[in-house]
Amino acid sequence: MFRRTFWFTAGAAAGVWATTKVNRKLRQLTPESLAAQAANKAVEAGHRLKDFALDVRDGMAQREAELGDALGLNARPDADALPARRFAVIENRSPAKHDSSNDNKTKYLENTTYSYNRNEDH
């Protein structure tokens, strides 16, 4: 009698375990669950690509700095050794007041507030 009870209980437990496993697997294979799994994998892949791109960008900046140091491009020039920037000034003169003594002379302006960068204010 104890043998029958043992095997009956063991069979019932195995049936419950198998039913639970099958139902869990069926829930994983529903269209909604498959779509959620695909979305999760896509998000995970996006994060991995972003991390890769950031690593590449950091490596690129580091290598660029190394090359700049090796080639001497990162050295700051001595500000006193360079001449000041000059801008040509064109005068608007009428032909009647034009004298021939200043024909070939160009005037230069040493410091100006005008910027040639059109995108400076944006």
PALUM-543135 format. One record per atom (N, C-alpha, C): residue in three letters; z, x, y. Coordinates in steps of 0.05 Angstrom, whole numbers, plus 32768, in hexadecimal, padded with zeros to 4 digits. Layout:
// PALUM-543135
ATOM  code     Z     X     Y
ATOM   ALA     Z     X     Y
...
This chain:
// PALUM-543135
ATOM  code     Z     X     Y
ATOM   MET  8000  8010  7FE8
ATOM   MET  8000  8000  8000
ATOM   MET  8000  8011  8019
ATOM   PHE  800F  8027  8019
ATOM   PHE  800F  8039  8030
ATOM   PHE  7FF4  8046  8034
ATOM   ARG  7FE7  804C  801E
ATOM   ARG  7FCC  8058  8021
ATOM   ARG  7FB9  8045  802F
ATOM   ARG  7FB9  802C  8027
ATOM   ARG  7FA7  8018  8034
ATOM   ARG  7FAE  8015  8051
ATOM   THR  7FC7  8015  8058
ATOM   THR  7FCF  8012  8074
ATOM   THR  7FC6  802B  8084
ATOM   PHE  7FC9  8042  8079
ATOM   PHE  7FC1  805B  8086
ATOM   PHE  7FA3  805B  808C
ATOM   TRP  7F94  8055  8077
ATOM   TRP  7F77  8055  807A
ATOM   TRP  7F6D  803F  808C
ATOM   PHE  7F7A  8028  808C
ATOM   PHE  7F73  8012  809E
ATOM   PHE  7F78  801B  80BB
ATOM   THR  7F8F  8027  80C0
ATOM   THR  7F96  8030  80DB
ATOM   THR  7F83  8046  80E4
ATOM   ALA  7F7D  8059  80D2
ATOM   ALA  7F6B  806F  80D9
ATOM   ALA  7F4F  8064  80DF
ATOM   GLY  7F45  8051  80D0
ATOM   GLY  7F2B  8045  80D5
ATOM   GLY  7F2A  8036  80EF
ATOM   ALA  7F40  8027  80F5
ATOM   ALA  7F41  8018  810F
ATOM   ALA  7F41  802B  8126
ATOM   ALA  7F50  8041  8124
ATOM   ALA  7F52  8055  813A
ATOM   ALA  7F37  8062  813E
ATOM   ALA  7F29  8069  8128
ATOM   ALA  7F0F  8075  812A
ATOM   ALA  7EFB  8062  8136
ATOM   GLY  7EFD  8048  8130
ATOM   GLY  7EEB  8034  813B
ATOM   GLY  7EEF  8031  8159
ATOM   VAL  7F08  8030  8162
ATOM   VAL  7F0F  802E  817E
ATOM   VAL  7F05  8047  818D
ATOM   TRP  7F09  805E  8181
ATOM   TRP  7F00  8077  818E
ATOM   TRP  7EE2  8078  8191
ATOM   ALA  7ED4  8070  817C
ATOM   ALA  7EB6  8070  817C
ATOM   ALA  7EAC  805C  8190
ATOM   THR  7EB8  8044  8191
ATOM   THR  7EAF  802F  81A3
ATOM   THR  7EB3  8039  81C0
ATOM   THR  7EC9  8045  81C6
ATOM   THR  7ECF  8050  81E1
ATOM   THR  7EBA  8065  81E9
ATOM   LYS  7EB4  8077  81D6
ATOM   LYS  7EA0  808C  81DD
ATOM   LYS  7E85  8080  81E2
ATOM   VAL  7E7D  806D  81D1
ATOM   VAL  7E62  8061  81D5
ATOM   VAL  7E61  8052  81EF
ATOM   ASN  7E75  8042  81F6
ATOM   ASN  7E75  8033  820F
ATOM   ASN  7E75  8046  8227
ATOM   ARG  7E83  805C  8225
ATOM   ARG  7E83  806F  823B
ATOM   ARG  7E67  807C  823F
ATOM   LYS  7E5A  8082  8229
ATOM   LYS  7E3F  808E  822A
ATOM   LYS  7E2B  8079  8235
ATOM   LEU  7E2E  8060  822D
ATOM   LEU  7E1C  804B  8237
ATOM   LEU  7E1F  8047  8255
ATOM   ARG  7E38  8049  825F
ATOM   ARG  7E3D  8047  827C
ATOM   ARG  7E30  805E  828B
ATOM   GLN  7E2F  8076  827E
ATOM   GLN  7E22  808D  828B
ATOM   GLN  7E04  808A  828C
ATOM   LEU  7DF9  807A  827B
ATOM   LEU  7DDC  8077  827A
ATOM   LEU  7DD1  805F  8289
ATOM   THR  7DE1  8051  8298
ATOM   THR  7DD7  803B  82A8
ATOM   THR  7DC7  8046  82BF
ATOM   PRO  7DB5  8037  82CA
ATOM   PRO  7DA4  8041  82E1
ATOM   PRO  7DB5  8049  82F9
ATOM   GLU  7DCA  8039  82FF
ATOM   GLU  7DDB  8040  8316
ATOM   GLU  7DE9  805B  8312
ATOM   SER  7DF3  805F  82FA
ATOM   SER  7E01  8078  82F4
ATOM   SER  7DEE  808F  82F4
ATOM   LEU  7DD6  808C  82EA
ATOM   LEU  7DC2  80A1  82EA
ATOM   LEU  7DBA  80A8  8307
ATOM   ALA  7DB7  8093  8318
ATOM   ALA  7DB0  8098  8334
ATOM   ALA  7DC7  80A7  8342
ATOM   ALA  7DDF  80A0  833D
ATOM   ALA  7DF6  80AD  8349
ATOM   ALA  7DF7  80CA  8340
ATOM   GLN  7DF3  80CF  8327
ATOM   GLN  7DF3  80EB  831C
ATOM   GLN  7DDC  80FB  8329
ATOM   ALA  7DC5  80F0  832C
ATOM   ALA  7DAF  80FE  8339
ATOM   ALA  7DB5  8104  8356
ATOM   ALA  7DC1  80F1  8364
ATOM   ALA  7DC8  80F5  8380
ATOM   ALA  7DDD  810C  8382
ATOM   ASN  7DF0  810C  8371
ATOM   ASN  7E05  8120  8371
ATOM   ASN  7DF9  813C  836C
ATOM   LYS  7DE6  813D  8359
ATOM   LYS  7DD9  8157  8353
ATOM   LYS  7DC8  8160  836B
ATOM   ALA  7DBB  814D  8378
ATOM   ALA  7DAB  8154  8390
ATOM   ALA  7DBC  815F  83A7
ATOM   VAL  7DD3  8152  83AB
ATOM   VAL  7DE5  815B  83C0
ATOM   VAL  7DF0  8177  83B9
ATOM   GLU  7DF7  817B  83A0
ATOM   GLU  7E01  8195  8398
ATOM   GLU  7DEB  81AB  839B
ATOM   ALA  7DD3  81A4  8394
ATOM   ALA  7DBD  81B7  8398
ATOM   ALA  7DB8  81BD  83B5
ATOM   GLY  7DBB  81A9  83C6
ATOM   GLY  7DB8  81AD  83E3
ATOM   GLY  7DCE  81C0  83EE
ATOM   HIS  7DE6  81BD  83E4
ATOM   HIS  7DFC  81CE  83ED
ATOM   HIS  7DF7  81EB  83E4
ATOM   ARG  7DED  81EE  83CC
ATOM   ARG  7DE6  8209  83C2
ATOM   ARG  7DD0  8216  83D2
ATOM   LEU  7DBC  8206  83D9
ATOM   LEU  7DA6  8211  83EA
ATOM   LEU  7DB0  8219  8405
ATOM   LYS  7DC1  8208  8411
ATOM   LYS  7DCC  820E  842B
ATOM   LYS  7DDD  8228  842A
ATOM   ASP  7DED  822B  8415
ATOM   ASP  7DFD  8244  8412
ATOM   ASP  7DEA  825C  840F
ATOM   PHE  7DD5  8259  8400
ATOM   PHE  7DC2  826E  83FC
ATOM   PHE  7DB5  8276  8416
ATOM   ALA  7DAC  8261  8426
ATOM   ALA  7D9F  8267  8440
ATOM   ALA  7DB3  8275  8453
ATOM   LEU  7DCC  826D  8453
ATOM   LEU  7DE0  827A  8464
ATOM   LEU  7DE4  8297  845B
ATOM   ASP  7DE5  829C  8441
ATOM   ASP  7DE8  82B7  8437
ATOM   ASP  7DD0  82C8  843F
ATOM   VAL  7DB8  82BD  843D
ATOM   VAL  7D9F  82CC  8445
ATOM   VAL  7DA0  82D2  8462
ATOM   ARG  7DA8  82BF  8473
ATOM   ARG  7DAA  82C3  8490
ATOM   ARG  7DBE  82D8  8497
ATOM   ASP  7DD5  82D8  848A
ATOM   ASP  7DE9  82ED  848F
ATOM   ASP  7DDF  8309  8487
ATOM   GLY  7DD2  830A  8470
ATOM   GLY  7DC7  8323  8466
ATOM   GLY  7DB1  832D  8479
ATOM   MET  7DA1  831B  8483
ATOM   MET  7D8B  8322  8495
ATOM   MET  7D96  832D  84AF
ATOM   ALA  7DAB  8320  84BA
ATOM   ALA  7DB6  8329  84D3
ATOM   ALA  7DC4  8345  84CF
ATOM   GLN  7DD1  8348  84B8
ATOM   GLN  7DDD  8362  84B3
ATOM   GLN  7DC8  8378  84B0
ATOM   ARG  7DB3  8373  84A2
ATOM   ARG  7D9E  8387  849E
ATOM   ARG  7D90  838C  84B9
ATOM   GLU  7D8C  8378  84C9
ATOM   GLU  7D7F  837C  84E3
ATOM   GLU  7D91  838E  84F5
ATOM   ALA  7DAB  8389  84F4
ATOM   ALA  7DBD  839A  8503
ATOM   ALA  7DBC  83B7  84F9
ATOM   GLU  7DBB  83BB  84DF
ATOM   GLU  7DB9  83D6  84D3
ATOM   GLU  7DA0  83E3  84DC
ATOM   LEU  7D89  83D5  84DB
ATOM   LEU  7D70  83E1  84E4
ATOM   LEU  7D70  83E7  8502
ATOM   GLY  7D7C  83D5  8512
ATOM   GLY  7D7E  83DA  852F
ATOM   GLY  7D8E  83F2  8535
ATOM   ASP  7DA4  83F6  8526
ATOM   ASP  7DB4  840E  852A
ATOM   ASP  7DA5  8427  8522
ATOM   ALA  7D97  8425  850B
ATOM   ALA  7D88  843C  8501
ATOM   ALA  7D71  8444  8514
ATOM   LEU  7D65  8431  8520
ATOM   LEU  7D4E  8436  8533
ATOM   LEU  7D57  843A  8550
ATOM   GLY  7D71  8435  8555
ATOM   GLY  7D7B  8439  8570
ATOM   GLY  7D74  8422  8583
ATOM   LEU  7D6E  840A  8577
ATOM   LEU  7D67  83F4  8588
ATOM   LEU  7D7F  83E5  8594
ATOM   ASN  7D96  83E9  8588
ATOM   ASN  7DAE  83DB  8591
ATOM   ASN  7DBD  83EB  85A6
ATOM   ALA  7DB5  8403  85AD
ATOM   ALA  7DC2  8413  85C1
ATOM   ALA  7DBC  8407  85DD
ATOM   ARG  7DD1  8403  85EC
ATOM   ARG  7DCE  83F8  8607
ATOM   ARG  7DC4  840D  861A
ATOM   PRO  7DAE  8408  8629
ATOM   PRO  7DA5  841B  863D
ATOM   PRO  7DB8  841E  8654
ATOM   ASP  7DB8  8435  8660
ATOM   ASP  7DCA  843A  8676
ATOM   ASP  7DBF  842B  868E
ATOM   ALA  7DCF  8418  8699
ATOM   ALA  7DC7  8407  86AE
ATOM   ALA  7DC1  8416  86C8
ATOM   ASP  7DCF  842C  86CD
ATOM   ASP  7DCA  843B  86E6
ATOM   ASP  7DB0  844B  86E4
ATOM   ALA  7DA7  8452  86CD
ATOM   ALA  7D8F  8462  86CA
ATOM   ALA  7D75  8452  86CE
ATOM   LEU  7D77  8438  86CA
ATOM   LEU  7D5F  8427  86CD
ATOM   LEU  7D5C  841E  86EA
ATOM   PRO  7D43  841C  86F4
ATOM   PRO  7D3F  8411  870F
ATOM   PRO  7D44  83F3  870F
ATOM   ALA  7D4A  83E8  8727
ATOM   ALA  7D4E  83CC  8729
ATOM   ALA  7D33  83BD  8725
ATOM   ARG  7D35  83A5  871C
ATOM   ARG  7D1D  8395  8718
ATOM   ARG  7D12  838C  8733
ATOM   ARG  7CF7  838E  8735
ATOM   ARG  7CEB  8387  874E
ATOM   ARG  7CD6  8370  874A
ATOM   PHE  7CD4  835F  875E
ATOM   PHE  7CC1  8349  875C
ATOM   PHE  7CAE  834B  8774
ATOM   ALA  7C94  8347  876F
ATOM   ALA  7C80  8348  8784
ATOM   ALA  7C82  832F  8794
ATOM   VAL  7C80  8332  87AF
ATOM   VAL  7C81  831B  87C1
ATOM   VAL  7C65  8318  87CE
ATOM   ILE  7C5A  8301  87CD
ATOM   ILE  7C40  82FC  87D9
ATOM   ILE  7C44  82EA  87F1
ATOM   GLU  7C3B  82F4  8808
ATOM   GLU  7C3E  82E5  8820
ATOM   GLU  7C26  82D2  8824
ATOM   ASN  7C2B  82BB  8830
ATOM   ASN  7C17  82A8  8836
ATOM   ASN  7C10  82AC  8854
ATOM   ARG  7BFA  82BA  8859
ATOM   ARG  7BF3  82BF  8875
ATOM   ARG  7BD8  82B2  887B
ATOM   SER  7BD6  82A8  8892
ATOM   SER  7BBC  829C  889A
ATOM   SER  7BA8  82B2  88A0
ATOM   PRO  7B8F  82AD  889D
ATOM   PRO  7B7A  82C2  88A3
ATOM   PRO  7B7A  82CB  88C0
ATOM   ALA  7B82  82BA  88D2
ATOM   ALA  7B81  82C1  88EF
ATOM   ALA  7B95  82D6  88F5
ATOM   LYS  7BAD  82D6  88E8
ATOM   LYS  7BC2  82E8  88EE
ATOM   LYS  7BC1  8301  88DC
ATOM   HIS  7BAD  8303  88CC
ATOM   HIS  7BAB  8319  88B9
ATOM   HIS  7BA4  8333  88C7
ATOM   ASP  7BB4  8348  88C3
ATOM   ASP  7BAC  8362  88CE
ATOM   ASP  7BA6  8375  88B7
ATOM   SER  7B95  8387  88BC
ATOM   SER  7B8A  8398  88A7
ATOM   SER  7B9E  83AF  88A0
ATOM   SER  7BB4  83B2  88AE
ATOM   SER  7BC6  83C8  88A9
ATOM   SER  7BD7  83C3  888F
ATOM   ASN  7BDB  83AA  8888
ATOM   ASN  7BEC  83A3  8871
ATOM   ASN  7BDC  839A  8859
ATOM   ASP  7BC2  83A0  8858
ATOM   ASP  7BB1  8395  8842
ATOM   ASP  7BBA  839F  8827
ATOM   ASN  7BC1  83B8  8823
ATOM   ASN  7BC7  83C3  8809
ATOM   ASN  7BE5  83C6  8804
ATOM   LYS  7BF5  83BB  8814
ATOM   LYS  7C12  83BE  8811
ATOM   LYS  7C1D  83A5  8803
ATOM   THR  7C2B  83A9  87ED
ATOM   THR  7C38  8393  87DF
ATOM   THR  7C56  8396  87E4
ATOM   LYS  7C62  8380  87EC
ATOM   LYS  7C7F  8380  87F1
ATOM   LYS  7C8D  8379  87D7
ATOM   TYR  7CA4  8385  87D3
ATOM   TYR  7CB4  8380  87BB
ATOM   TYR  7CCF  8376  87C4
ATOM   LEU  7CD9  8364  87B4
ATOM   LEU  7CF4  8358  87B8
ATOM   LEU  7D06  8363  87A3
ATOM   GLU  7D1C  8370  87AA
ATOM   GLU  7D2E  837D  8797
ATOM   GLU  7D3E  8369  8786
ATOM   ASN  7D4B  8357  8792
ATOM   ASN  7D5C  8343  8784
ATOM   ASN  7D53  8327  878B
ATOM   THR  7D4D  8317  8778
ATOM   THR  7D44  82FC  877D
ATOM   THR  7D53  82E9  876A
ATOM   THR  7D55  82D1  8772
ATOM   THR  7D63  82BD  8761
ATOM   THR  7D4F  82AD  8751
ATOM   TYR  7D35  82B1  8757
ATOM   TYR  7D21  82A1  8749
ATOM   TYR  7D1D  82AD  872D
ATOM   SER  7D1C  829B  8719
ATOM   SER  7D18  82A4  86FE
ATOM   SER  7CFD  829C  86F4
ATOM   TYR  7CF0  82AD  86E5
ATOM   TYR  7CD6  82A7  86DA
ATOM   TYR  7CD8  8298  86BF
ATOM   ASN  7CF0  8294  86B6
ATOM   ASN  7CF5  8286  869D
ATOM   ASN  7CF5  8268  86A3
ATOM   ARG  7CE1  825A  869B
ATOM   ARG  7CDF  823D  86A1
ATOM   ARG  7CF3  822D  8691
ATOM   ASN  7CFD  8238  867A
ATOM   ASN  7D0F  8229  8669
ATOM   ASN  7D2C  822F  866F
ATOM   GLU  7D32  823C  8685
ATOM   GLU  7D4D  8245  868B
ATOM   GLU  7D60  822E  868F
ATOM   ASP  7D57  8218  869B
ATOM   ASP  7D68  8202  86A1
ATOM   ASP  7D6B  81EE  868A
ATOM   HIS  7D5E  81F3  8674
ATOM   HIS  7D5E  81DF  865E
ATOM   HIS  7D70  81E8  8648
